[in-house]
Every structure is written in C-alpha cells, then in structure tokens.
Amino acid sequence: VAFADITSFFDRVFTAVPAAIHAAGVVPAGPAFARYNSHPTDTVDIEAGFAVSEPYEGASEVSVGEDGVVAGELPAGRVATATLRGGYDLLSAAWPEMIGWVMSQGEHPGEVSWEVYVTEPTPDADPAAMITELYCTLLERSST
C-alpha cells in the first residue's frame, strides 16, 4: 500500500472485515489493529483487522484488494509497547521515540510492529481522547 493511501486502505478494511467475519459467524474479540510487516517507507506491507474469539476459516466473498479477507496471526515473542494518547497525527513522532527508547535499552527492533486502536475512530471523535497501543517486536538477544 502506498503510504499516502493508508487512510483509504483502513477505511476499506475496517468496513469489509467486520462484515466478513460476522458472515462467518465469528465475533471480534477486541479492537481493530494494523500489522506492519516491514518498516514503512513510501510504501508499506500492512495487514489490518480484528482479533477474533475463534478461528476464521476459509475464504470470504468480501474482497479488500487482491487478497480478500484472510486470517492471520500476530507474532509470538518479546515486544516493546507504548501507549499513545492523542490523534493519529502523533503516530509519526511516537514510533521513532519508541524505537529510540528500545535501542537505548540495548534492544533491537524486529521488522514486525503493530498498532491497536483502543479508541474506535469515528468522524466525531475527539483526537485528545484517542488511545493507540504501539507494539514492536524485539530481536532475540545474542547468547555470545
């Protein structure tokens, strides 16, 4: 996804995914999230959706981009986390601050990171009241 098109991507996904999982009889088990599979540049390898209470099986009639709605998993392992209180416009500063903190602790960020949108975004939402959790995978420590 082109980074400039990320808002329209989220608009499509966060409309289509609830419809697809509801049609499959699956219930969301938490707020929306976005998973970044690499560090964003002018494009981003991104997945977005909802945690679910049970496995989401098979394909869906709903299409979001080329791949439709498919099940995925967040990675297991160590992560660093931070909580952002404020609008999404603050994310561009929050991520480098978090990564800087991770590195100051002698850790190294992995490729995968994700955001959990604790506060549901709506057109009437007060940006100051929004809460977003940031998660960054950590590389395994060397045993040497």
Secondary structure, 3 states (H helix, E strand, C coil): CEHHHHHHHHHHHHHHHHHHHHHCCCCEEEEEEEEECCCCCCECCEEEEEEECCCCCCCCCCCCCCCCCCCCCCCCCCEEEEEEECCHHHHHHHHHHHHHHHHHCCCCEEEEEEEEECCCCCCCCCHHHCEEEEEEEECCCCCC
